[in-house]
Amino acid sequence: MEQKSKIAAGLLGIFLGSLGIHKFYLGYKKEGLIMLLVSLLTCGFGASVMGIIGLIEGIMYLTKSDEDFENTYVMQQKTWF
């Protein structure tokens, strides 16, 4: 299984969360596509909501220990919050 960096996932969530880039990075293609499409198809109005979700998830990734991050988001594939 490929090692995923919690720092990279967290920073992607914080800075590019409205586009779902952090979801794609973690291998959650369906969830990343949902976030991307909501942002694009609402002409940017949904991007603010998706951005807040990305910010929250990015902070959650960064505040977890390496072991918790690995178990929760890589091994167990918890896709939302």
Z-matrix of the N, CA and C atoms (Angstrom, degrees):
N
C 1 1.456
C 2 1.523 1 108.64
N 3 1.318 2 115.55 1 137.17
C 4 1.457 3 121.37 2 -177.71
C 5 1.525 4 111.08 3 -72.77
N 6 1.320 5 116.11 4 136.48
C 7 1.465 6 122.63 5 178.36
C 8 1.518 7 109.53 6 -76.12
N 9 1.328 8 116.83 7 129.83
C 10 1.459 9 121.78 8 177.90
C 11 1.519 10 109.15 9 -111.34
N 12 1.308 11 116.77 10 135.99
C 13 1.462 12 122.48 11 -179.16
C 14 1.521 13 109.94 12 -84.82
N 15 1.341 14 116.02 13 125.44
C 16 1.469 15 119.08 14 177.92
C 17 1.524 16 110.53 15 -68.86
N 18 1.325 17 117.36 16 -29.95
C 19 1.465 18 120.53 17 179.01
C 20 1.527 19 110.01 18 -67.93
N 21 1.314 20 116.60 19 -45.05
C 22 1.468 21 119.64 20 178.02
C 23 1.522 22 110.59 21 -63.28
N 24 1.325 23 117.49 22 -45.36
C 25 1.470 24 120.87 23 179.79
C 26 1.523 25 110.73 24 -63.08
N 27 1.321 26 117.11 25 -41.49
C 28 1.460 27 121.03 26 179.94
C 29 1.517 28 112.46 27 -64.64
N 30 1.319 29 116.46 28 -45.87
C 31 1.469 30 120.10 29 -179.99
C 32 1.529 31 111.90 30 -67.15
N 33 1.328 32 116.56 31 -37.67
C 34 1.466 33 119.34 32 175.92
C 35 1.525 34 110.43 33 -63.78
N 36 1.342 35 116.20 34 -40.47
C 37 1.458 36 120.05 35 177.86
C 38 1.513 37 112.38 36 -62.91
N 39 1.323 38 116.49 37 -42.00
C 40 1.464 39 120.93 38 -178.01
C 41 1.524 40 111.50 39 -69.86
N 42 1.325 41 117.35 40 -46.28
C 43 1.458 42 120.30 41 -172.89
C 44 1.530 43 114.96 42 -92.22
N 45 1.331 44 118.05 43 -29.48
C 46 1.470 45 120.87 44 -177.90
C 47 1.528 46 111.48 45 -126.19
N 48 1.321 47 116.18 46 23.65
C 49 1.456 48 121.28 47 -175.38
C 50 1.515 49 114.10 48 -61.70
N 51 1.317 50 117.61 49 -32.04
C 52 1.464 51 119.47 50 -178.41
C 53 1.528 52 111.70 51 -65.58
N 54 1.317 53 117.30 52 -21.61
C 55 1.462 54 121.65 53 178.64
C 56 1.524 55 112.53 54 -96.65
N 57 1.320 56 117.65 55 -3.77
C 58 1.455 57 121.35 56 177.89
C 59 1.520 58 114.42 57 74.36
N 60 1.319 59 117.40 58 18.32
C 61 1.465 60 121.08 59 -176.36
C 62 1.534 61 110.92 60 -61.10
N 63 1.333 62 117.75 61 -36.97
C 64 1.461 63 120.49 62 179.38
C 65 1.525 64 111.19 63 -64.31
N 66 1.325 65 117.67 64 -31.13
C 67 1.470 66 121.43 65 177.24
C 68 1.531 67 110.12 66 -68.69
N 69 1.332 68 116.12 67 -44.85
C 70 1.462 69 119.76 68 177.57
C 71 1.530 70 110.15 69 -61.03
N 72 1.325 71 117.17 70 -41.40
C 73 1.465 72 121.56 71 179.72
C 74 1.522 73 111.32 72 -58.95
N 75 1.337 74 116.86 73 -40.45
C 76 1.463 75 120.61 74 -179.18
C 77 1.527 76 112.89 75 -81.73
N 78 1.332 77 117.35 76 -3.03
C 79 1.455 78 121.16 77 177.29
C 80 1.514 79 114.35 78 92.07
N 81 1.321 80 117.84 79 12.45
C 82 1.462 81 122.27 80 179.22
C 83 1.527 82 108.39 81 -94.73
N 84 1.318 83 116.18 82 79.34
C 85 1.463 84 120.77 83 -173.72
C 86 1.531 85 112.50 84 -65.27
N 87 1.327 86 117.29 85 -44.11
C 88 1.468 87 120.29 86 -177.81
C 89 1.531 88 110.73 87 -62.71
N 90 1.331 89 117.13 88 -45.94
C 91 1.460 90 121.14 89 -178.86
C 92 1.525 91 111.51 90 -66.80
N 93 1.345 92 116.15 91 -39.66
C 94 1.463 93 120.33 92 177.01
C 95 1.516 94 111.61 93 -63.07
N 96 1.327 95 116.18 94 -40.87
C 97 1.462 96 120.55 95 178.69
C 98 1.526 97 111.00 96 -66.02
N 99 1.336 98 117.50 97 -38.57
C 100 1.465 99 121.07 98 177.00
C 101 1.529 100 109.74 99 -59.97
N 102 1.328 101 117.06 100 -48.93
C 103 1.462 102 120.36 101 -178.93
C 104 1.528 103 111.34 102 -62.97
N 105 1.310 104 116.88 103 -42.51
C 106 1.461 105 121.50 104 179.98
C 107 1.524 106 111.02 105 -63.58
N 108 1.323 107 117.19 106 -46.51
C 109 1.454 108 120.64 107 -177.99
C 110 1.525 109 112.26 108 -67.72
N 111 1.335 110 117.48 109 -39.30
C 112 1.470 111 119.58 110 176.99
C 113 1.522 112 109.50 111 -60.22
N 114 1.323 113 116.47 112 -43.31
C 115 1.471 114 119.88 113 -179.72
C 116 1.524 115 111.92 114 -64.42
N 117 1.316 116 116.96 115 -42.28
C 118 1.461 117 120.99 116 -175.53
C 119 1.527 118 112.89 117 -80.19
N 120 1.325 119 117.57 118 -43.00
C 121 1.462 120 120.53 119 -173.34
C 122 1.524 121 113.68 120 -76.81
N 123 1.327 122 117.21 121 -13.73
C 124 1.465 123 119.72 122 176.65
C 125 1.526 124 110.71 123 -98.75
N 126 1.320 125 115.92 124 16.75
C 127 1.474 126 122.50 125 -179.89
C 128 1.531 127 111.59 126 55.02
N 129 1.303 128 116.26 127 34.89
C 130 1.456 129 121.35 128 175.77
C 131 1.518 130 115.19 129 94.79
N 132 1.337 131 118.35 130 -15.47
C 133 1.466 132 119.80 131 -179.31
C 134 1.525 133 111.45 132 -65.37
N 135 1.316 134 116.93 133 -39.88
C 136 1.457 135 121.18 134 178.57
C 137 1.519 136 112.37 135 -73.82
N 138 1.321 137 116.65 136 -16.75
C 139 1.462 138 120.62 137 -178.97
C 140 1.516 139 111.45 138 -63.56
N 141 1.327 140 117.25 139 -32.52
C 142 1.464 141 118.59 140 179.22
C 143 1.520 142 110.89 141 -66.44
N 144 1.322 143 117.40 142 -40.51
C 145 1.467 144 121.11 143 177.09
C 146 1.523 145 109.92 144 -66.85
N 147 1.322 146 116.90 145 -45.62
C 148 1.464 147 120.76 146 179.48
C 149 1.527 148 110.47 147 -64.41
N 150 1.321 149 116.70 148 -35.00
C 151 1.468 150 121.09 149 177.18
C 152 1.518 151 111.70 150 -63.95
N 153 1.327 152 116.53 151 -40.68
C 154 1.470 153 120.10 152 177.44
C 155 1.524 154 110.29 153 -65.64
N 156 1.331 155 116.91 154 -42.05
C 157 1.467 156 120.24 155 176.92
C 158 1.524 157 109.75 156 -61.23
N 159 1.331 158 117.51 157 -45.01
C 160 1.464 159 121.26 158 178.53
C 161 1.515 160 112.29 159 -61.84
N 162 1.327 161 116.62 160 -40.41
C 163 1.463 162 120.87 161 178.24
C 164 1.529 163 110.90 162 -62.41
N 165 1.315 164 116.19 163 -47.53
C 166 1.469 165 120.42 164 179.60
C 167 1.521 166 110.36 165 -61.36
N 168 1.332 167 116.79 166 -47.27
C 169 1.463 168 119.67 167 -179.65
C 170 1.525 169 111.29 168 -64.23
N 171 1.332 170 118.06 169 -39.72
C 172 1.459 171 121.32 170 178.51
C 173 1.515 172 111.67 171 -61.03
N 174 1.326 173 116.70 172 -43.25
C 175 1.464 174 120.42 173 177.84
C 176 1.528 175 110.51 174 -65.78
N 177 1.333 176 116.34 175 -40.10
C 178 1.476 177 119.72 176 177.94
C 179 1.527 178 111.04 177 -61.67
N 180 1.332 179 116.94 178 -42.30
C 181 1.464 180 120.34 179 178.80
C 182 1.526 181 110.55 180 -60.38
N 183 1.327 182 116.30 181 -45.43
C 184 1.460 183 120.77 182 -175.24
C 185 1.527 184 113.14 183 -71.26
N 186 1.317 185 118.33 184 -27.06
C 187 1.463 186 120.58 185 -177.37
C 188 1.527 187 112.83 186 -88.36
N 189 1.307 188 117.98 187 -12.16
C 190 1.470 189 120.24 188 177.29
C 191 1.520 190 109.99 189 -78.95
N 192 1.320 191 115.34 190 152.22
C 193 1.467 192 118.72 191 173.32
C 194 1.527 193 108.17 192 -69.57
N 195 1.311 194 116.24 193 162.20
C 196 1.466 195 120.17 194 179.95
C 197 1.523 196 111.20 195 -57.71
N 198 1.327 197 117.01 196 -40.79
C 199 1.459 198 121.73 197 -178.78
C 200 1.528 199 111.21 198 -66.87
N 201 1.343 200 116.06 199 -44.32
C 202 1.468 201 119.92 200 178.68
C 203 1.525 202 111.15 201 -63.24
N 204 1.330 203 116.77 202 -43.46
C 205 1.464 204 120.87 203 178.81
C 206 1.521 205 109.97 204 -59.82
N 207 1.323 206 116.48 205 -48.48
C 208 1.467 207 121.50 206 -178.52
C 209 1.525 208 110.97 207 -60.73
N 210 1.338 209 116.58 208 -46.85
C 211 1.469 210 120.37 209 -178.59
C 212 1.518 211 111.91 210 -66.63
N 213 1.316 212 117.16 211 -43.79
C 214 1.459 213 121.02 212 -173.39
C 215 1.520 214 113.05 213 -76.12
N 216 1.317 215 117.91 214 -48.94
C 217 1.464 216 120.78 215 -169.80
C 218 1.529 217 114.49 216 -101.36
N 219 1.317 218 117.92 217 -20.20
C 220 1.463 219 119.65 218 179.61
C 221 1.525 220 110.48 219 -102.02
N 222 1.328 221 116.79 220 -49.86
C 223 1.460 222 120.33 221 -177.14
C 224 1.539 223 112.25 222 -78.90
N 225 1.320 224 117.22 223 -49.85
C 226 1.467 225 120.84 224 -176.07
C 227 1.520 226 112.99 225 -87.02
N 228 1.318 227 117.64 226 -10.82
C 229 1.465 228 123.00 227 177.34
C 230 1.528 229 112.91 228 56.81
N 231 1.338 230 117.57 229 45.50
C 232 1.471 231 121.15 230 175.12
C 233 1.526 232 107.17 231 -73.46
N 234 1.325 233 116.81 232 114.61
C 235 1.459 234 120.34 233 -168.80
C 236 1.520 235 115.12 234 -89.82
N 237 1.325 236 119.50 235 -30.31
C 238 1.467 237 121.15 236 -178.41
C 239 1.506 238 109.55 237 -123.08
N 240 1.304 239 116.52 238 134.61
C 241 1.471 240 125.41 239 179.02
C 242 1.493 241 109.31 240 39.56
